[in-house]
Amino acid sequence: MKEETKITLQTETGEPVDFFVLEETRINGKNYLLVTDEEDEKADGECYILKDTSGDREEEAVYQFVEDEQEVEAVFEIFTQLLDDADVELQK
């Protein structure tokens, strides 16, 4: 069983929000994360795609939600293929 990685993002108001990483990949030099808001992998949760927008010189990654619909579709397809053998069901 894969160990869950938890990341904490801050909202615009500074409130912490926890997400759990299901998968990560690198496309065209950018890192992407598929995260969920549900810690229990058997429970239904919302999934989000995050993109690392930090610069090369930044010490910590800066992730933002991917909002461009074409980018979401393309990255979602890759994550679907990566998780094909995993016990995770992705739905739009």
Rosetta constraint file for C-alpha pairs under 8 A:
AtomPair CA 4 CA 20 HARMONIC 6.49 0.50
AtomPair CA 4 CA 21 HARMONIC 6.56 0.50
AtomPair CA 4 CA 22 HARMONIC 7.46 0.50
AtomPair CA 5 CA 20 HARMONIC 5.68 0.50
AtomPair CA 5 CA 21 HARMONIC 5.36 0.50
AtomPair CA 5 CA 22 HARMONIC 7.94 0.50
AtomPair CA 6 CA 18 HARMONIC 6.66 0.50
AtomPair CA 6 CA 19 HARMONIC 5.71 0.50
AtomPair CA 6 CA 20 HARMONIC 4.51 0.50
AtomPair CA 6 CA 21 HARMONIC 6.23 0.50
AtomPair CA 7 CA 18 HARMONIC 5.79 0.50
AtomPair CA 7 CA 19 HARMONIC 5.42 0.50
AtomPair CA 7 CA 20 HARMONIC 6.29 0.50
AtomPair CA 7 CA 21 HARMONIC 7.37 0.50
AtomPair CA 8 CA 16 HARMONIC 6.10 0.50
AtomPair CA 8 CA 17 HARMONIC 5.44 0.50
AtomPair CA 8 CA 18 HARMONIC 4.46 0.50
AtomPair CA 8 CA 19 HARMONIC 6.25 0.50
AtomPair CA 9 CA 16 HARMONIC 5.63 0.50
AtomPair CA 9 CA 17 HARMONIC 5.28 0.50
AtomPair CA 9 CA 18 HARMONIC 6.45 0.50
AtomPair CA 9 CA 19 HARMONIC 7.76 0.50
AtomPair CA 10 CA 14 HARMONIC 5.15 0.50
AtomPair CA 10 CA 15 HARMONIC 5.27 0.50
AtomPair CA 10 CA 16 HARMONIC 4.52 0.50
AtomPair CA 10 CA 17 HARMONIC 6.03 0.50
AtomPair CA 11 CA 15 HARMONIC 5.24 0.50
AtomPair CA 11 CA 16 HARMONIC 6.46 0.50
AtomPair CA 11 CA 17 HARMONIC 7.16 0.50
AtomPair CA 18 CA 37 HARMONIC 6.84 0.50
AtomPair CA 19 CA 35 HARMONIC 5.91 0.50
AtomPair CA 19 CA 36 HARMONIC 5.53 0.50
AtomPair CA 19 CA 37 HARMONIC 4.91 0.50
AtomPair CA 19 CA 38 HARMONIC 7.33 0.50
AtomPair CA 19 CA 39 HARMONIC 7.80 0.50
AtomPair CA 20 CA 35 HARMONIC 5.27 0.50
AtomPair CA 20 CA 36 HARMONIC 5.27 0.50
AtomPair CA 20 CA 37 HARMONIC 6.30 0.50
AtomPair CA 20 CA 38 HARMONIC 6.96 0.50
AtomPair CA 20 CA 39 HARMONIC 6.18 0.50
AtomPair CA 21 CA 33 HARMONIC 6.60 0.50
AtomPair CA 21 CA 34 HARMONIC 5.94 0.50
AtomPair CA 21 CA 35 HARMONIC 4.38 0.50
AtomPair CA 21 CA 36 HARMONIC 6.58 0.50
AtomPair CA 22 CA 33 HARMONIC 7.57 0.50
AtomPair CA 22 CA 34 HARMONIC 5.53 0.50
AtomPair CA 22 CA 35 HARMONIC 5.44 0.50
AtomPair CA 22 CA 36 HARMONIC 7.04 0.50
AtomPair CA 23 CA 33 HARMONIC 5.97 0.50
AtomPair CA 23 CA 34 HARMONIC 5.24 0.50
AtomPair CA 23 CA 35 HARMONIC 7.25 0.50
AtomPair CA 23 CA 79 HARMONIC 7.16 0.50
AtomPair CA 23 CA 82 HARMONIC 7.88 0.50
AtomPair CA 23 CA 83 HARMONIC 7.73 0.50
AtomPair CA 24 CA 31 HARMONIC 7.22 0.50
AtomPair CA 24 CA 32 HARMONIC 5.61 0.50
AtomPair CA 24 CA 33 HARMONIC 4.44 0.50
AtomPair CA 24 CA 34 HARMONIC 6.12 0.50
AtomPair CA 24 CA 79 HARMONIC 7.94 0.50
AtomPair CA 25 CA 31 HARMONIC 5.87 0.50
AtomPair CA 25 CA 32 HARMONIC 5.39 0.50
AtomPair CA 25 CA 33 HARMONIC 6.67 0.50
AtomPair CA 25 CA 79 HARMONIC 7.88 0.50
AtomPair CA 26 CA 30 HARMONIC 5.39 0.50
AtomPair CA 26 CA 31 HARMONIC 4.41 0.50
AtomPair CA 26 CA 32 HARMONIC 6.04 0.50
AtomPair CA 27 CA 31 HARMONIC 6.51 0.50
AtomPair CA 27 CA 32 HARMONIC 7.51 0.50
AtomPair CA 30 CA 51 HARMONIC 7.03 0.50
AtomPair CA 30 CA 52 HARMONIC 6.44 0.50
AtomPair CA 30 CA 53 HARMONIC 7.79 0.50
AtomPair CA 31 CA 51 HARMONIC 5.92 0.50
AtomPair CA 31 CA 52 HARMONIC 5.38 0.50
AtomPair CA 32 CA 49 HARMONIC 6.79 0.50
AtomPair CA 32 CA 50 HARMONIC 5.54 0.50
AtomPair CA 32 CA 51 HARMONIC 4.56 0.50
AtomPair CA 32 CA 52 HARMONIC 6.29 0.50
AtomPair CA 33 CA 49 HARMONIC 5.68 0.50
AtomPair CA 33 CA 50 HARMONIC 5.10 0.50
AtomPair CA 33 CA 51 HARMONIC 6.52 0.50
AtomPair CA 34 CA 47 HARMONIC 6.75 0.50
AtomPair CA 34 CA 48 HARMONIC 5.84 0.50
AtomPair CA 34 CA 49 HARMONIC 4.78 0.50
AtomPair CA 34 CA 50 HARMONIC 6.52 0.50
AtomPair CA 34 CA 79 HARMONIC 7.31 0.50
AtomPair CA 35 CA 47 HARMONIC 5.52 0.50
AtomPair CA 35 CA 48 HARMONIC 5.33 0.50
AtomPair CA 35 CA 49 HARMONIC 6.37 0.50
AtomPair CA 35 CA 50 HARMONIC 7.47 0.50
AtomPair CA 36 CA 45 HARMONIC 6.06 0.50
AtomPair CA 36 CA 46 HARMONIC 5.49 0.50
AtomPair CA 36 CA 47 HARMONIC 4.39 0.50
AtomPair CA 36 CA 48 HARMONIC 6.23 0.50
AtomPair CA 37 CA 45 HARMONIC 5.86 0.50
AtomPair CA 37 CA 46 HARMONIC 5.88 0.50
AtomPair CA 37 CA 47 HARMONIC 6.89 0.50
AtomPair CA 38 CA 43 HARMONIC 6.86 0.50
AtomPair CA 38 CA 44 HARMONIC 7.15 0.50
AtomPair CA 38 CA 45 HARMONIC 4.99 0.50
AtomPair CA 38 CA 46 HARMONIC 7.27 0.50
AtomPair CA 41 CA 88 HARMONIC 7.60 0.50
AtomPair CA 48 CA 65 HARMONIC 7.04 0.50
AtomPair CA 48 CA 66 HARMONIC 7.96 0.50
AtomPair CA 49 CA 65 HARMONIC 5.98 0.50
AtomPair CA 49 CA 66 HARMONIC 5.77 0.50
AtomPair CA 49 CA 72 HARMONIC 7.14 0.50
AtomPair CA 49 CA 75 HARMONIC 7.88 0.50
AtomPair CA 49 CA 76 HARMONIC 7.69 0.50
AtomPair CA 50 CA 63 HARMONIC 5.77 0.50
AtomPair CA 50 CA 64 HARMONIC 5.31 0.50
AtomPair CA 50 CA 65 HARMONIC 4.52 0.50
AtomPair CA 50 CA 66 HARMONIC 5.55 0.50
AtomPair CA 51 CA 63 HARMONIC 5.26 0.50
AtomPair CA 51 CA 64 HARMONIC 5.46 0.50
AtomPair CA 51 CA 65 HARMONIC 6.41 0.50
AtomPair CA 51 CA 66 HARMONIC 6.23 0.50
AtomPair CA 52 CA 61 HARMONIC 6.08 0.50
AtomPair CA 52 CA 62 HARMONIC 5.39 0.50
AtomPair CA 52 CA 63 HARMONIC 4.43 0.50
AtomPair CA 52 CA 64 HARMONIC 6.62 0.50
AtomPair CA 53 CA 61 HARMONIC 7.32 0.50
AtomPair CA 53 CA 62 HARMONIC 5.47 0.50
AtomPair CA 53 CA 63 HARMONIC 5.84 0.50
AtomPair CA 53 CA 64 HARMONIC 6.84 0.50
AtomPair CA 54 CA 58 HARMONIC 6.25 0.50
AtomPair CA 54 CA 60 HARMONIC 7.53 0.50
AtomPair CA 54 CA 61 HARMONIC 5.47 0.50
AtomPair CA 54 CA 62 HARMONIC 4.86 0.50
AtomPair CA 54 CA 63 HARMONIC 7.39 0.50
AtomPair CA 66 CA 71 HARMONIC 7.22 0.50
AtomPair CA 66 CA 72 HARMONIC 6.30 0.50
AtomPair CA 67 CA 71 HARMONIC 7.71 0.50
AtomPair CA 67 CA 72 HARMONIC 6.85 0.50
AtomPair CA 68 CA 72 HARMONIC 6.13 0.50
AtomPair CA 69 CA 73 HARMONIC 6.16 0.50
AtomPair CA 70 CA 74 HARMONIC 6.24 0.50
AtomPair CA 71 CA 75 HARMONIC 6.08 0.50
AtomPair CA 72 CA 76 HARMONIC 5.75 0.50
AtomPair CA 73 CA 77 HARMONIC 6.21 0.50
AtomPair CA 74 CA 78 HARMONIC 6.65 0.50
AtomPair CA 75 CA 79 HARMONIC 6.28 0.50
AtomPair CA 76 CA 80 HARMONIC 6.07 0.50
AtomPair CA 77 CA 81 HARMONIC 6.38 0.50
AtomPair CA 78 CA 82 HARMONIC 6.21 0.50
AtomPair CA 79 CA 83 HARMONIC 6.07 0.50
AtomPair CA 80 CA 84 HARMONIC 6.00 0.50
AtomPair CA 80 CA 90 HARMONIC 6.91 0.50
AtomPair CA 83 CA 87 HARMONIC 7.77 0.50
AtomPair CA 83 CA 88 HARMONIC 6.71 0.50
AtomPair CA 84 CA 88 HARMONIC 7.93 0.50
